[in-house]
Amino acid sequence: MKVLVTGARGQLGHDVVNELNGRGHAAIGVDAEEMDITDAAAVRRVLRGEMPDAVIHCAAWTAVDAAEDNAEQVRLVNAVGTENIAAECAALGCKLMYISTDYVFDGQGETPWQPDCREYGPLSVYGRTKLEGELAVSRLTERFFIVRIAWVFGKNGNNFVKTMLRLSETHGALRVVCDQIGTPTYTRDLARLLADMIETDKYGYYHATNEGGFISWADFAEEIFRQAGRSTEVVRVTTEEYGASKAARPKNSRLDKGKLIEKGFAPLPDWKDALKRYLQEIGN
């Protein structure tokens, strides 16, 4: 199978390309230099030149706080760019997998969000534009997977694990929020699942994070320091006490992943095991 992967130099796209190639598929990785997704003509030219069987759309503006000051640019990437890709996939009749986010929900309550829930309520520019991308995909094509993920960490790019490790080198204690609840997602594990999914016709909405239950960012930080052998103290604070973020974050990022098992997909490993393997991968 020939699969075009956008955002191929990012955390997830990099691992998706490697996973697909490892399975014997022809993975074509593109980034902004090879295909400007905000330019419909460029998208058409690249996709019609490659004629892929499927597109896994990982490219996105993911800097959540910076998005608040760059709303139009973010919309061009996350909404218009996704619409351009969805329209071309529909025209070519190829599968489309769109990587979305827990930020499309309002983060209220404690009940895990179901993948087929349509009670959206994004709190930020990032969340609103990713939701626009979802709606474009579902409107323009029928052969789609929309996969919502959360708390992503991988070798390429910045993430919470790298930030905690870096700050622990100069701080004896760190303030970390304890009232935002979710589950981490390791890109290498996720890439395996996405490859499993794109090999099927089991279209629809899915949620995918590692297993191991729901935790807070403070819980995650404590486990990072424990596994990395750091003595840094985690000072638990509420979102309001932390107060440094420009964009509103959802407090309830619990994603129900039961649909994966219902559809015959193997769930991701426990997040603690994923963290252990990731720390080995980055040489910590």
N, C-alpha and C positions, 0 to 999 in steps of 0.2 A: 504494500500500500504506500502511496506517495502522500506525505503529510507536510503541509506548510505550517511552520510555527512562528508566530509573531512574538516580538519581545525576546528573541533568542539569546540575547546577552544578559538578560535579567536572571534573578534567582530561580524562578520556576522554568522559564523558557529554556535555559541552559540545560537543566536536568531532563526536561521533556525530550529535547533533541537527542541527548545521549541515550535515553531509555528507548526511544523509537529505533535509533540506529542499531542499538544492541540487540533488538528483536528482528533485525533484517529488513525493517521498513526503510523507505527512502525519505529521510527527514530533511526538509529544506528550512533552515533557520534564517529569518530575516529580522532586521531591526530598522530603526528610522532611516539609516543610511541606504538601505536596500529598498525600502518601501515606506513612503510617507502615508500612513493610514488616513490622515486628514485630507488627502488629495484623492478624490474618487478616480480620477484618470490614472494615477499611479497604481492604485489598488487593482484596477481593471487590467492594466498592462502586465503587472507581475503575475496575477492569478491566471490570466489567459496565456501567459508565456509558460507557466509551470504546469497548468491543468492538474492541480492536486485532487486526490480522492477525498481529502479532508483538510480542514484548517483548524488548528488549535490556537485560539486567540488569547495569548498571555499578555500582550503589550497593553500598558495602561499608565496613566498618571496616578501614582500611589503615594505621593508625598502629601499626606492628609492635611497638615497644618498649612503648608505652602499653597494648597489648593484654594484656601479661603481668599487669598489675595490675587488669584489668577483664574477666576471662575470661567471666563470665556475660553481661555487656552485649554483648561482642563476639560471643558465640554467638547471642544474640538477633538481632543484625543479620545476620551472615554465614551462619548455619545456619538458624535459625527463619525469618528474613525470606525467605531464598531458597526454603525449603520452602513458605511461604505463596504465593509467586509461582508456583512450579512447579505446585502443586495447582490454582490457579485457571487457569493456562494449559492444563492438561490438561482441566479441565472445559469450557473455552471452545473447545478444539481449535485454539489458536493456537500459532505457533512460539515457542520460547524460546531465547535466546542468553544463556549465563551466562559472565561474564568471571571466569576463575580465575587461578591463579598457579603459578609454579615452586616455591613454598613447600610444595606438597602432597607433594613428594619429599624424601628425606633428605639430598640434596646430597652424597652420597658418590661416589667414583670420578671418572673423567674422561670417561666415555661419555655422549654427548648423550641426554637422556631422549626416548623416543618418545611421541607423543600417546596411543597406545592402551596404554601401560604401566600396569599396575595394582599395581605394587610401590611403594605409597605409604609414606611414613615422615615425616610432618611433624614439625618440630623445635620448633614454637612454637604458642602459642594461635592466632595469626593463621593459620598453615598448617593446623592441625587444624580450625578452624571453616570455612575455605574448602573443605577436603576434604569436610566434612559437607554443605556446600552442593552440591558436585558430586554426591555420592551421592544427595541428595534429588532433584536434577534428573533423574538417570538412572533413579531408582526410580519417579518419579511421572509422567513424560511420555516419549513416544517421539520427538516432533518437537523435538529439542533440538540445539543446538550448545554444546559446552563449549570455550572458547578460553582457553588458558593463556598469559599474557603475563609479562614481566619488565622490571625496570629502566625504569619508565615516566617519561616527561617530557612535559609539555604546558604550555600557557599558563596555564590555571587551576590554582590550588593550588601546593603546595610540591613540590619534587623535587630530585634530586641536582645538576642543572645550576645551578639557582637558588642552592642552598646553596653550591656551590663558588664561584660568582661573588660572592656576598655575603661569604664569608669571605676571598676573595682581596683585598678592599678594605682589610682590616685585618691580614692575615697575609702575611709574606714566604715562608713555607713551611707546608705542610699535610701531616699524616700521613694517608695513604689506604691502605686494605687492597689487597694485591696477590694474595691467594690465594682470592678469591671470583671465579669466572669465569662470564661470561654474555654477553648482548648487549642493548644499550638498545632501547627501543621509543618512538617518537615518536607521540603520540596522533593527530595529523592523518593520518599514514600509516596507522595502525591503523584509524582510523575509516573510511577508504576501503575497506579490506579487509573490515571487519565489514559494511559496507553491501553489498559484493559478495556476501558469504556469505548474508546474510539474504534476499537476492533469489532464492536457490536453495532446493532441498530436499536439499542435500548434507549431511545431518545427521551428527553424530558429534563426536569429540574432535579438537582442533587445537592446534598451537602457533604463536604468531605474535610475532615480534620483527623488528626491522630486520635486513637482511643485513649482510655485511661481516666475518663471522667472530666468534670468541669472544675476549673481552678481559677484563681485570680492572678493578675500580673505579679503580685507579691509572692504568691506560691511558686510561680514560675522562676522568679529571680532567686528565691531561696534554693531551689533545686539546681539551678545553674551554678551557683556558688558552691553548693555541696559537691556536685560532680566534678567541678573544675578545681576543687581544693582551695577555694578562696575563703578568707575569714571575714569578708565584708558583711556587715549587719544590714538586714532589710528592715527599714522603718515603715510600718504599714500606715498609709494615709488614705483618706477618701479622695474621690475625684475633685471635690470642692476644695479640700485642703491642699491638694497638689497644685491645682490652679494655673499651671503653666501652658496649657494647650490652647491654641487658637480655635481649633475645630472641636465641636462636641463629639464625644465618643459614646457609642452605645454601651450601657452598663450590662445589658443582657446579650451576650454574644454566644449563648448556648445554641448550637446547631444540632438538630436531630438527624442522625445519619442512618437510621433504620432502613431507609429506602435502598441503600447500597446492598444490604444483605437480601432484601426482598427481591432485588433484581439479579442476584447471583454474583455480585462483586465482593471480593475479599476486602474486609475493612483494613484500615491502616494500623500498624503496630501501636503499642502504648507510647505515649509521648515521652515518658522517661527513658525508654529504650531508644527512641528516636534521638533524643538529646544526647545520649551517650555516644551514639554513632556519629552524630554531627560534630561533637567536640573532637572526636578522633579524626574526622574528615578535615577539619580546619587546623589540626595539629596542636590542639590545646592539651 
